Amino acid sequence: MINRGISKLLCEQGHGDMIMIADAGFAIPPDIEVIDISLGENKPMVLEVAAELKKCFSVEKLIIAFETKNRNPAFFSAISSAFGHDMEVEMVEHKMLQEICRRKVTGVIRTGDFTAYGNVILVSGAGARWYCEK
């Protein structure tokens, strides 16, 4: 990861900690660390950021709003499988996603993505990188 803000955020994550990749319009609470990488309309996209994070960050669960699936099913399908097809996906109402962000998320990566409800919370976890003898 060459973005020093994102690299720092990822290095601070422990098992169960949460970060968010947010679209351009998500109402980010003022007291949460924001790494704003938006460059313009749809630059970069949430899916592009997820693809880069997958290379260096272990995720055990995604939290996505029901509205994402209902309003943008193709995006929902893509983001749900961005960290592997067997990734656990927790579905919540958009208001609950905002509440989880406010109470539990340690940092937000804000994109220029204009996909409606294009937000995802990543729950840090063991992932496939960890070795288990049995």
C-alpha positions as CSV (number, residue, x, y, z in Angstrom):
1,M,0.0,0.0,0.0
2,I,1.7,3.2,-1.1
3,N,-0.8,5.7,0.4
4,R,0.7,6.4,3.8
5,G,-2.6,7.3,5.5
6,I,-4.2,4.1,4.4
7,S,-1.1,2.1,5.3
8,K,-1.1,3.6,8.8
9,L,-4.8,2.9,9.2
10,L,-4.4,-0.7,8.2
11,C,-1.4,-1.2,10.5
12,E,-3.5,0.0,13.5
13,Q,-6.2,-2.6,12.9
14,G,-6.6,-5.5,15.3
15,H,-8.9,-8.5,15.1
16,G,-12.5,-7.3,15.0
17,D,-11.7,-3.6,14.3
18,M,-13.6,-1.9,11.6
19,I,-12.8,0.5,8.7
20,M,-15.1,1.8,6.0
21,I,-14.8,2.4,2.3
22,A,-17.3,5.2,1.7
23,D,-18.8,6.6,-1.4
24,A,-18.6,10.4,-2.1
25,G,-21.8,11.2,-0.3
26,F,-21.6,9.2,2.9
27,A,-22.2,11.4,6.0
28,I,-19.0,10.7,7.9
29,P,-19.1,11.6,11.5
30,P,-16.8,14.6,12.4
31,D,-14.7,12.7,15.0
32,I,-13.6,9.8,12.8
33,E,-10.3,9.7,10.9
34,V,-11.0,10.3,7.2
35,I,-8.5,9.5,4.5
36,D,-10.0,11.3,1.5
37,I,-8.8,9.9,-1.8
38,S,-11.5,11.3,-3.9
39,L,-10.1,12.9,-7.1
40,G,-13.3,13.5,-9.1
41,E,-16.6,12.0,-9.9
42,N,-16.2,8.2,-9.7
43,K,-12.4,8.5,-9.2
44,P,-11.6,6.2,-7.5
45,M,-14.4,3.7,-7.2
46,V,-15.1,1.7,-4.0
47,L,-14.5,-1.5,-5.8
48,E,-11.0,-0.3,-6.9
49,V,-10.1,0.6,-3.4
50,A,-11.4,-2.8,-2.2
51,A,-9.3,-4.6,-4.8
52,E,-6.1,-2.8,-3.5
53,L,-7.0,-3.5,0.2
54,K,-7.5,-7.2,-0.5
55,K,-3.8,-7.4,-1.4
56,C,-2.7,-6.3,2.1
57,F,-5.5,-6.5,4.6
58,S,-7.2,-9.5,6.1
59,V,-11.0,-9.2,6.4
60,E,-13.3,-11.7,8.1
61,K,-16.7,-10.0,7.4
62,L,-18.3,-7.2,5.4
63,I,-21.2,-5.0,6.6
64,I,-23.4,-3.6,3.9
65,A,-26.7,-1.8,3.8
66,F,-29.9,-3.6,2.6
67,E,-30.4,-0.6,0.4
68,T,-27.2,-1.4,-1.5
69,K,-28.6,-4.7,-2.6
70,N,-32.0,-3.2,-3.4
71,R,-30.8,-0.1,-5.3
72,N,-27.6,-1.4,-6.9
73,P,-27.7,-5.2,-7.1
74,A,-24.7,-5.5,-9.5
75,F,-22.5,-3.4,-7.2
76,F,-23.8,-5.4,-4.2
77,S,-22.8,-8.6,-5.9
78,A,-19.3,-7.3,-6.8
79,I,-18.5,-5.8,-3.4
80,S,-19.9,-8.9,-1.6
81,S,-17.4,-11.1,-3.4
82,A,-14.5,-8.6,-3.5
83,F,-12.7,-10.3,-0.6
84,G,-13.7,-13.8,-1.7
85,H,-16.9,-15.6,-2.6
86,D,-17.2,-17.3,0.9
87,M,-16.9,-14.0,2.8
88,E,-19.5,-13.4,5.5
89,V,-21.8,-10.5,4.6
90,E,-23.9,-8.9,7.4
91,M,-26.8,-6.9,6.0
92,V,-28.2,-3.9,8.0
93,E,-30.4,-0.9,7.3
94,H,-28.6,2.1,6.0
95,K,-29.3,4.0,9.3
96,M,-27.7,1.2,11.2
97,L,-24.7,1.3,8.9
98,Q,-24.4,5.0,9.8
99,E,-24.7,4.1,13.5
100,I,-22.0,1.4,13.3
101,C,-19.7,3.9,11.5
102,R,-20.3,6.4,14.3
103,R,-19.7,4.0,17.1
104,K,-17.3,1.4,16.0
105,V,-15.4,2.3,12.8
106,T,-11.8,3.5,13.4
107,G,-11.3,5.1,10.1
108,V,-13.0,5.9,6.7
109,I,-11.5,5.8,3.3
110,R,-13.6,8.3,1.3
111,T,-13.7,7.7,-2.5
112,G,-15.2,9.7,-5.4
113,D,-17.7,6.9,-6.1
114,F,-21.2,8.1,-7.0
115,T,-22.8,4.6,-6.7
116,A,-25.8,5.1,-4.4
117,Y,-25.4,3.3,-1.1
118,G,-21.9,2.3,-2.3
119,N,-20.4,1.9,1.2
120,V,-18.9,-1.1,2.9
121,I,-17.5,-1.7,6.4
122,L,-14.6,-4.1,6.6
123,V,-14.2,-6.1,9.8
124,S,-10.6,-7.0,10.3
125,G,-9.9,-10.7,10.9
126,A,-7.7,-13.7,10.4
127,G,-8.4,-14.3,6.8
128,A,-6.4,-16.8,4.6
129,R,-3.1,-15.2,5.5
130,W,-2.9,-16.8,8.9
131,Y,-1.3,-20.2,9.3
132,C,-3.1,-22.9,11.3
133,E,-1.5,-26.2,11.9
134,K,-4.9,-27.9,12.2
